[in-house]
């Protein structure tokens, strides 16, 4: 009973068009940032290293290197604060989670590009 009620509540919050991207893709995530009364769009560019969850709870982790430090950010796929997700580059990967990239630095972080 409660499962069906939860599905009905979640159905309203789901985005109609979810972007197609996979683990290993380099993406631009356009986030809406509220600063007082003003809002602006901030772009977070990085590699998708993991996806988890289903439905409204679906999340993905994006990792990038800033000033020699690794920065990871976790985004909900169906969040109203995410305006769009652009796939810049697709890579060939053999794993569902790319957590091993956390230990790598420099050229070792590169992934083999997928030809279309």
C-alpha positions as CSV (number, residue, x, y, z in Angstrom):
1,X,0.0,0.0,0.0
2,X,2.6,2.6,1.1
3,X,4.8,1.5,-1.9
4,X,2.1,2.5,-4.4
5,X,1.6,5.8,-2.6
6,X,5.3,6.6,-2.7
7,X,5.3,5.8,-6.5
8,X,2.5,8.3,-7.1
9,X,4.2,11.1,-5.1
10,X,7.6,10.5,-6.8
11,X,6.0,10.3,-10.3
12,X,5.3,14.1,-10.2
13,X,9.0,14.9,-9.4
14,X,10.5,12.8,-12.1
15,X,12.0,14.7,-15.1
16,X,10.3,13.8,-18.4
17,X,13.6,13.9,-20.3
18,X,16.5,12.3,-18.5
19,X,19.9,12.7,-20.2
20,X,21.7,9.7,-21.6
21,X,25.1,9.3,-20.1
22,X,27.2,6.4,-18.8
23,X,30.0,5.7,-16.4
24,X,33.3,7.0,-17.9
25,X,31.7,9.9,-19.8
26,X,33.1,13.4,-19.4
27,X,30.1,15.6,-18.7
28,X,29.2,19.3,-18.1
29,X,26.6,19.5,-15.4
30,X,24.8,22.9,-15.4
31,X,23.7,23.7,-11.9
32,X,21.4,26.5,-10.8
33,X,23.0,28.4,-7.9
34,X,21.0,30.8,-5.7
35,X,22.8,33.8,-4.3
36,X,20.4,36.0,-2.4
37,X,17.7,37.0,-4.8
38,X,19.7,36.3,-7.9
39,X,20.3,32.9,-9.6
40,X,23.0,31.9,-11.9
41,X,24.2,28.8,-13.7
42,X,27.5,27.1,-12.7
43,X,29.1,24.4,-14.8
44,X,30.8,21.5,-13.2
45,X,32.9,19.5,-15.7
46,X,34.3,16.1,-14.9
47,X,34.2,12.3,-15.4
48,X,31.2,10.2,-14.2
49,X,32.7,7.6,-11.8
50,X,29.5,6.1,-10.5
51,X,25.7,5.9,-10.6
52,X,23.4,4.6,-8.0
53,X,19.8,4.3,-7.1
54,X,16.6,4.1,-9.2
55,X,13.7,6.4,-9.9
56,X,13.7,9.7,-8.0
57,X,16.6,8.5,-5.9
58,X,19.0,8.1,-8.8
59,X,22.4,9.8,-8.2
60,X,25.7,10.1,-10.1
61,X,29.2,11.1,-9.0
62,X,31.3,13.4,-11.1
63,X,35.1,13.8,-10.4
64,X,37.5,16.4,-11.6
65,X,41.0,17.7,-10.7
66,X,41.2,21.3,-9.5
67,X,44.7,22.7,-8.7
68,X,46.1,19.3,-8.2
69,X,43.4,18.1,-5.8
70,X,40.6,15.7,-6.7
71,X,37.1,17.1,-6.3
72,X,34.0,14.9,-6.4
73,X,30.4,16.0,-6.4
74,X,27.3,13.9,-6.1
75,X,24.2,15.0,-8.1
76,X,20.6,13.7,-8.1
77,X,19.6,13.0,-11.8
78,X,16.0,14.4,-11.3
79,X,16.9,17.5,-9.3
80,X,15.2,20.7,-10.3
81,X,18.5,22.6,-9.7
82,X,20.2,20.7,-12.6
83,X,19.3,22.5,-15.8
84,X,21.0,20.1,-18.2
85,X,23.8,17.5,-18.5
86,X,25.9,17.6,-21.6
87,X,28.1,14.7,-22.7
88,X,31.4,16.0,-24.0
89,X,33.2,12.7,-24.4
90,X,32.5,9.0,-24.0
91,X,35.1,6.5,-22.8
92,X,35.5,2.8,-22.8
93,X,35.3,1.3,-19.3
94,X,35.0,-2.2,-18.0
95,X,33.6,-1.5,-14.5
96,X,30.5,-0.1,-13.0
97,X,32.3,2.1,-10.5
98,X,35.6,3.9,-11.3
99,X,36.7,4.5,-7.8
100,X,40.2,3.4,-8.7
101,X,40.7,6.8,-10.4
102,X,40.9,8.4,-7.0
103,X,44.4,6.9,-6.5
104,X,45.7,8.0,-9.9
105,X,47.4,11.3,-10.8
106,X,48.2,13.0,-14.1
107,X,48.2,10.9,-17.3
108,X,47.1,7.8,-15.4
109,X,43.7,9.3,-15.0
110,X,43.0,9.3,-18.8
111,X,40.5,6.8,-20.2
112,X,40.4,5.4,-23.7
113,X,37.9,7.3,-25.9
114,X,34.9,5.5,-27.4
115,X,34.6,6.0,-31.2
116,X,31.1,6.6,-32.5
